[in-house]
């Protein structure tokens, strides 16, 4: 019997973040698929141990103790990782980008969001990390590369960042299967994505995707003494400094950072280290930035603020791409960080109140950046804009529309 959409969603309820649990979930998927596709039940017990338990043990141990995929950085194959933003329609003076995070779950909701993205035909599509459950080759195929996969490939480019789930398989499928399927249109040339970070730019804006996934998973025992902090590896820091020239005092373009892991969070761990590394590169001048991330399965607009010694940021959590969307409020002082938060309940499964999945549609026209936050029913639940002053790099922020239910106060 085919798996129902609700049964698929239930598998993600109360999903923990340990590698062991996610590897077990992946192996259970393989076993259940085998059972659905075979008409014989005489070998169910033996197949369970062969496909599920033994497979789980092998892949989990290989992930925990095996070698991590070598880090890929620019320049690579003559590619610098910095690309000029270009419209797929030459006569159009506006660039459109669809951002999705925590989307690659092969759920009915992720399919609905992807089909909605396709209706808007964005120039670029960017997946901001987490392929469930462990970023295995089969999971990359089901979500991105199979003929039936629903991921929409933008005409000007389709790019990917790594989350922690990709690293539960040591990043092998991310680097070997996903990145070769991703691409960027660089002038007349179409290039495959060479590393897990990038910069898209024009005369007014720079959109910089950073890799926080590679260093988000530690090794057994070592992670107890030194928990992962999602720091930017030295190769990425050198690229930001020497190629992107993030610290150039004469470059006053607006900056949008994209990452998987949160710079600010009221719900789980946040990660100050990448922001501190970025601020050190940017220098002492206070430059506000826009920073969007996933990881938390919610849609949250944080108040303008900072974390540790990082930059002042308009922080946005957009981890509502495909997983069951959480709607619970934070406790204590963490509530003060939040300006707007989509807590609308779409349906209840097993006493879990689940919210609305969706994506972000960025529109860039001259010095104005507009962000539309659209849910899977194609409602614009929140819309905002930033205008950059390219003489000093400062940003003017405006709310263009908002559903009243999103206001926290």
PEKAMO-V701476 format. One record per residue. N is the residue number from 0. RES is the residue in one letter. OMEGA is omega in whole degrees, 0 to 359 (NA if undefined). D_LAST is the distance of its C-alpha to the last C-alpha in Angstrom with 1 decimal. Layout:
BEGIN
[[N	RES	OMEGA	D_LAST] [N	RES	OMEGA	D_LAST]]
END
This chain:
BEGIN
[[0	X	179	47.1] [1	X	179	44.4] [2	X	180	41.1] [3	X	179	38.5] [4	X	181	35.1] [5	X	177	33.4] [6	X	178	35.8] [7	X	180	35.0] [8	X	183	31.2] [9	X	181	31.9] [10	X	182	33.6] [11	X	179	30.4] [12	X	180	28.5] [13	X	179	28.2] [14	X	178	30.0] [15	X	185	30.4] [16	X	179	30.9] [17	X	178	34.4] [18	X	183	37.3] [19	X	182	39.4] [20	X	183	37.1] [21	X	174	36.6] [22	X	178	40.3] [23	X	179	41.1] [24	X	180	38.8] [25	X	180	40.6] [26	X	177	44.0] [27	X	176	43.0] [28	X	181	42.2] [29	X	181	45.7] [30	X	181	47.3] [31	X	177	45.6] [32	X	179	46.5] [33	X	181	50.1] [34	X	181	50.2] [35	X	187	48.9] [36	X	180	51.5] [37	X	180	54.6] [38	X	181	56.5] [39	X	177	58.1] [40	X	185	56.7] [41	X	182	59.7] [42	X	184	58.3] [43	X	183	54.7] [44	X	180	54.9] [45	X	178	56.7] [46	X	178	54.3] [47	X	181	51.3] [48	X	181	52.7] [49	X	187	53.8] [50	X	189	50.8] [51	X	187	48.0] [52	X	180	48.8] [53	X	177	51.3] [54	X	177	49.4] [55	X	183	46.2] [56	X	182	48.2] [57	X	183	49.8] [58	X	179	46.8] [59	X	181	44.6] [60	X	179	47.3] [61	X	179	48.0] [62	X	185	44.4] [63	X	187	44.1] [64	X	180	47.4] [65	X	182	48.5] [66	X	175	48.2] [67	X	179	45.1] [68	X	179	45.7] [69	X	182	46.7] [70	X	178	44.0] [71	X	183	44.4] [72	X	176	43.7] [73	X	353	44.7] [74	X	181	47.1] [75	X	183	48.5] [76	X	179	51.1] [77	X	184	50.9] [78	X	181	47.2] [79	X	182	44.8] [80	X	177	41.5] [81	X	187	40.5] [82	X	177	40.6] [83	X	176	40.2] [84	X	179	37.6] [85	X	178	39.6] [86	X	177	39.0] [87	X	175	40.9] [88	X	188	41.8] [89	X	183	43.7] [90	X	183	43.1] [91	X	183	39.3] [92	X	180	37.7] [93	X	178	34.3] [94	X	178	33.7] [95	X	182	31.5] [96	X	174	30.4] [97	X	179	28.9] [98	X	177	27.1] [99	X	177	27.0] [100	X	181	26.5] [101	X	183	27.5] [102	X	194	29.2] [103	X	184	32.8] [104	X	180	32.8] [105	X	176	35.1] [106	X	175	32.9] [107	X	180	32.8] [108	X	179	29.2] [109	X	176	30.4] [110	X	180	33.2] [111	X	179	31.1] [112	X	180	28.8] [113	X	179	32.1] [114	X	176	33.7] [115	X	176	30.7] [116	X	182	31.0] [117	X	179	34.7] [118	X	180	34.1] [119	X	179	32.5] [120	X	180	35.4] [121	X	176	33.6] [122	X	182	36.0] [123	X	169	34.6] [124	X	183	33.1] [125	X	173	31.8] [126	X	189	31.2] [127	X	168	29.2] [128	X	180	30.7] [129	X	172	31.3] [130	X	191	34.2] [131	X	11	34.4] [132	X	185	35.7] [133	X	179	37.7] [134	X	180	38.3] [135	X	180	41.9] [136	X	180	44.2] [137	X	180	44.0] [138	X	173	40.2] [139	X	181	40.4] [140	X	184	42.9] [141	X	185	41.0] [142	X	191	37.9] [143	X	196	39.4] [144	X	178	43.1] [145	X	179	44.7] [146	X	181	45.7] [147	X	182	43.3] [148	X	188	40.3] [149	X	180	37.4] [150	X	179	36.2] [151	X	179	36.4] [152	X	179	38.4] [153	X	183	37.5] [154	X	180	40.5] [155	X	179	39.9] [156	X	174	38.8] [157	X	190	37.3] [158	X	184	36.2] [159	X	169	34.9] [160	X	179	33.3] [161	X	169	34.0] [162	X	179	31.7] [163	X	182	32.7] [164	X	175	34.1] [165	X	182	36.6] [166	X	173	37.9] [167	X	172	38.5] [168	X	178	41.6] [169	X	176	42.3] [170	X	186	41.1] [171	X	182	44.5] [172	X	178	43.3] [173	X	183	40.6] [174	X	187	43.2] [175	X	185	46.2] [176	X	185	44.8] [177	X	184	41.4] [178	X	177	41.9] [179	X	178	45.3] [180	X	177	43.7] [181	X	185	41.0] [182	X	176	42.2] [183	X	175	41.6] [184	X	182	43.4] [185	X	188	44.8] [186	X	179	46.6] [187	X	185	49.3] [188	X	176	49.2] [189	X	184	47.1] [190	X	173	46.4] [191	X	182	45.2] [192	X	188	42.3] [193	X	182	44.0] [194	X	185	41.3] [195	X	175	37.8] [196	X	188	36.3] [197	X	175	36.7] [198	X	173	35.9] [199	X	187	35.6] [200	X	166	35.9] [201	X	186	36.9] [202	X	183	37.4] [203	X	189	33.7] [204	X	171	31.8] [205	X	177	32.4] [206	X	188	30.9] [207	X	175	31.8] [208	X	182	31.7] [209	X	183	32.2] [210	X	174	33.7] [211	X	185	31.8] [212	X	188	33.4] [213	X	182	36.9] [214	X	183	36.1] [215	X	183	33.4] [216	X	181	36.0] [217	X	178	38.4] [218	X	179	41.9] [219	X	179	42.8] [220	X	180	43.1] [221	X	183	42.2] [222	X	177	38.5] [223	X	180	38.5] [224	X	182	39.7] [225	X	182	37.9] [226	X	178	34.7] [227	X	181	34.1] [228	X	178	31.8] [229	X	181	31.9] [230	X	177	33.7] [231	X	180	35.3] [232	X	187	39.0] [233	X	178	41.4] [234	X	179	42.6] [235	X	177	39.1] [236	X	179	38.6] [237	X	178	42.0] [238	X	178	41.2] [239	X	182	38.0] [240	X	191	40.1] [241	X	183	43.4] [242	X	177	42.7] [243	X	182	39.2] [244	X	183	39.7] [245	X	182	36.1] [246	X	181	37.2] [247	X	184	39.1] [248	X	181	38.1] [249	X	181	39.4] [250	X	184	37.1] [251	X	179	33.9] [252	X	176	32.7] [253	X	185	29.1] [254	X	172	28.5] [255	X	175	26.7] [256	X	173	27.1] [257	X	176	27.2] [258	X	174	27.6] [259	X	187	27.4] [260	X	186	26.0] [261	X	170	22.6] [262	X	178	22.5] [263	X	176	19.1] [264	X	174	17.8] [265	X	189	15.5] [266	X	181	17.7] [267	X	178	21.3] [268	X	166	23.6] [269	X	191	22.9] [270	X	183	25.9] [271	X	189	26.3] [272	X	179	30.0] [273	X	178	30.0] [274	X	178	27.7] [275	X	177	30.0] [276	X	180	33.0] [277	X	181	31.6] [278	X	177	30.7] [279	X	178	34.2] [280	X	183	35.7] [281	X	179	33.6] [282	X	188	34.8] [283	X	181	33.4] [284	X	181	32.1] [285	X	178	28.3] [286	X	176	27.6] [287	X	179	24.2] [288	X	168	24.2] [289	X	182	22.4] [290	X	179	22.5] [291	X	183	22.1] [292	X	177	23.1] [293	X	175	23.3] [294	X	171	24.4] [295	X	186	21.2] [296	X	185	21.4] [297	X	169	17.9] [298	X	186	16.2] [299	X	172	13.6] [300	X	181	12.8] [301	X	175	12.7] [302	X	178	12.0] [303	X	184	15.4] [304	X	184	17.3] [305	X	176	20.5] [306	X	182	22.1] [307	X	180	25.3] [308	X	180	27.6] [309	X	184	26.4] [310	X	170	25.3] [311	X	189	22.1] [312	X	165	20.5] [313	X	187	18.0] [314	X	181	17.7] [315	X	175	17.4] [316	X	182	18.3] [317	X	182	20.3] [318	X	185	22.2] [319	X	187	22.0] [320	X	186	25.4] [321	X	180	27.6] [322	X	172	26.7] [323	X	186	24.9] [324	X	181	21.2] [325	X	184	19.1] [326	X	183	15.8] [327	X	178	15.4] [328	X	174	12.5] [329	X	180	13.7] [330	X	174	14.7] [331	X	185	14.7] [332	X	181	13.7] [333	X	179	13.5] [334	X	184	9.9] [335	X	181	9.5] [336	X	191	11.4] [337	X	174	9.2] [338	X	182	7.6] [339	X	186	8.4] [340	X	181	10.3] [341	X	180	12.7] [342	X	178	13.0] [343	X	181	15.3] [344	X	179	18.4] [345	X	177	21.7] [346	X	179	24.1] [347	X	177	25.0] [348	X	180	27.9] [349	X	179	29.3] [350	X	174	26.2] [351	X	176	24.1] [352	X	186	21.2] [353	X	182	21.5] [354	X	187	19.3] [355	X	172	20.5] [356	X	179	22.8] [357	X	180	23.1] [358	X	179	24.0] [359	X	177	23.3] [360	X	177	25.6] [361	X	176	26.2] [362	X	180	28.1] [363	X	176	30.0] [364	X	185	31.8] [365	X	185	33.3] [366	X	181	30.8] [367	X	174	27.7] [368	X	178	25.9] [369	X	178	23.7] [370	X	174	21.8] [371	X	178	21.4] [372	X	187	19.7] [373	X	177	21.8] [374	X	187	21.9] [375	X	172	25.3] [376	X	178	25.4] [377	X	171	25.3] [378	X	173	22.0] [379	X	186	20.3] [380	X	180	16.7] [381	X	178	15.6] [382	X	182	18.0] [383	X	179	18.1] [384	X	172	21.0] [385	X	175	22.5] [386	X	182	25.6] [387	X	171	27.9] [388	X	186	30.3] [389	X	172	33.3] [390	X	181	34.9] [391	X	177	32.4] [392	X	181	30.2] [393	X	183	26.9] [394	X	173	24.2] [395	X	186	22.3] [396	X	177	19.1] [397	X	168	17.8] [398	X	181	15.5] [399	X	174	18.0] [400	X	179	16.2] [401	X	171	13.3] [402	X	181	13.0] [403	X	182	10.2] [404	X	184	9.9] [405	X	182	9.1] [406	X	181	5.6] [407	X	180	3.8] [408	X	NA	0.0]]
END
